[in-house]
Amino acid sequence: MRLAFRESPVIPLLRLATAGTNGAHFRFQRFSFQLFRQLFYNCAMPVSQSLRRLKRRFRDVVDYLPPLPRLPSRREMNDWWHDLYIPSFPSPRNVVEWFRERRHEDILPKLPSAQDIAERFRDRPPKELRGSFFPTIPSIRELPNWFREDPRRKKYVAYWAVALVILIGLGFATPTLARAIKGWQAKRLAAQATLFADQQNWLEASKKIRAAFQLRYTEPGVWRSYAHLLTRTGQGTLAVEWWQKVSKSLPLTIEDHRDFAAAALSARELAIASDQIGLLLSQNQNPATADIQLAGQLATLRGYNRTAIGFAEQILSDSRALPNEKHVANLIILANTVPASPEYKAAFERIVQTARDESNPASAQALTFLAQQQAPQKLTAPSTTAIDVTLPDVSGAAMSLKEIAQRLNTNPNSRPFQKMLALELELRANSQSEDALVKKAVELYGEGDEETLIALGSWLYSHRRFQTLLEVIPLDRAVQRRELLLEHIDALAALNRLNDVKEILVTEHAVMDPAAQHMYLAVVRLKLNDPTAAANEWIRALETADTPRSLIGLADYAEKNGKVDIADAAYERLIKKQPELKSTYLSRFQLAQSLGQTDKAHELALEIIHFWPEDDATHMREIYLRLLLDPSADTAVAAEAEAGPFVARNPWNGAARSALAFAQLRQGKAAAALNTLTEFTPGIPFSAVSASVYAAALAANGWTDKARAQAESLKTESILPEERALIAPLLGSGD
């Protein structure tokens, strides 16, 4: 092979550029020839050589392949299959003679033996087709000679063996690989949901979380994102349970601990919140302002006013504090001071200044706070903070309703629900312009995005503008989002167009799960006087509810519509699917009490205490139910020993006082029981005590008239059967 130096095609270009004007035409022709030659040698020749090499390799591969079989003709195939499988039967004319000849024989064919089958298949296909149609497989003894005849056969067998091993491995690895892929996709969707939640785009975040749960419900990363979303949307009780579940599977980050603490504060789980906040404050000598804010909220809920104000002032003086954190600090000061104090006035002035400063990211929150304080809110507005601090009413003299509405409309940080709140304030300022205001709202927001349409639909429904709602959210647009479809269905139901609602629910829609369709359809069929079909729909709803989310929705909806058996069955299935959620046990426990099932309620209380021994409220209720079911003195003594120390630590707890007083009453300590129910520590609020035990204690201490009046007030109340039996002697009829 000859190697030659090849000049780069750039060199002739340089020569042409440096040449003079004389002989330019000749030089250009020469340049063109040289350029073509260089391009041919550098581009065309290597491609041609590569194609020749590829052709030679392809020919070698084709030579290695076995020859293609000769396919038999259709006639040969028919003869072969007919001879192999189809027995010969006589024609209709000869069938009688055929049966007469075989009257001494077995008409049904005998099954061949394994040897006969092997010989029969060994003779098939025919010899003329044997080498071409089916490959000849040698026996084990002939195998070495078969390999020796053609050395390439070893390679073919090795290839097929490797392919078979790969296929078997893929068969075993496919489920694991599918689970891994689904887990990765679920975590990716969960990360997107967290990003949407940080942007307060709750609808998109919920959509991503639902998709992630459908892909991989057991992925801890999805649990974490769901807990974040629950915390940001103010669902504290459910968020706490999910955070507890996440903490058992994954190490929590600092941001996770913050959301865990915020969820515990929202759910009033002060012990859990105290642990999380203490951990956050101990991480650094100069804690973050977000952690100080949580500490101030915890101090507010505990009633430590001066401590809470100190935390709020620390946030206000910290240069690292964000505008939203300073707004919450002002709210903490309002919640812990009286209106006449200087701190209260200064905090309120700062809130008004924030509301009027459109460049401040917290201005929309400040305006929303002022609007909610000036008028009772009719719209359902999502929470913008992790905890809603109970706040006193503030004076409306600083900003009028009209100014607040105008600023909410023009504020760049206003969310759709805040714009609807502005419409509500305008309507309250001038109630006679409702028609014009509704028209204005439709013109401004009727072509908005889905979140704006949902807020607009809620506002129109609250003002009974059902037909306008149907025009703004037609069916073809409503089927694109579950919330929009529910607004459309509610408007049709409010207009008593139940047949239209039934037609929509009978048709399957991708945005609504089948369980929800069946339970809504059950209520519609019942209103259309078809109770049998309604009962069947409830059963179908229970059968199709296969996810915890659908089971929770079904149980809540069934309980509100009086179908307690369906609700109890849904809770039972939910407990089997997700035994770690405490709220499911509590919901079923409360349902059993509302149905008067004392035995079942007591069993559920014991089960809750077994899984969550720190739940003091359920423990006190279990003692009370135990005393109702067992009036023995031994049970009363044990109950007093358990409830007494708890009442000493928590004197405001009415459930604990009821259990202690009932235990004392069972032992004949009437005066002590009445004293337990009526004597509280001054200045400490307390929850309600049991009215039945109070009536029985009054009667045991000789206050018969008061006891009878108390018992009469309970005749129409929903109480347990044992409680009704306790006050039965006080009623004249003995009911």
Secondary structure, DSSP 8 states (H G I E B T S, - for coil): --------THHHHHHHHHS-STTHHHHHHHHHHHHHHHHIIIIIHHHHHHHHHHHHHHHHHHHHS--------HHHHHHHHHHHH------TTTHHHHHHHTTTS-SS-----HHHHHHHHHT-S-HHHHTTTS-----TTTHHHHHHH-THHHHHHHHHHHHHHHHHHHHHHHHHHHHHHHHHHHHHHHHHHHHHHHTT-HHHHHHHHHHHHHH-TT-HHHHHHHHHHHHHTT-HHHHHHHHHHHHTTS---HHHHHHHHHHHHHTT-HHHHHHHHHHHHTS-SS--HHHHHHHHHHHHHHT-HHHHHHHHHHHHT-TT--HHHHHHHHHHHHHHS-TTSHHHHHHHHHHHHHHH-TTSTTHHHHHHHHHHHHS---S----SSS---------SSSS-HHHHHHHHHH-TT--HHHHHHHHHHHHHH-GGGHHHHHHHHHHHHTTS-HHHHHHHHHHHHHTT-HHHHHHHS-HHHHTTSHHHHHHHHHHHHHTT-HHHHHHHHHS--TTS-HHHHHHHHHHHHHHTT-HHHHHHHHHHHHHH--SHHHHHHHHHHHHHTT-HHHHHHHHHHHHHH-TT-HHHHHHHHHHHHHTT-HHHHHHHHHHHHHH-TT-HHHHHHHHHHHHHH---HHHHHHHHHHHHHHHHH-TT-HHHHHHHHHHHHHTT-HHHHHHHHH---TT-------HHHHHHHHHHTT-HHHHHHHHHHTTTS---HHHHHHHGGGSTT--
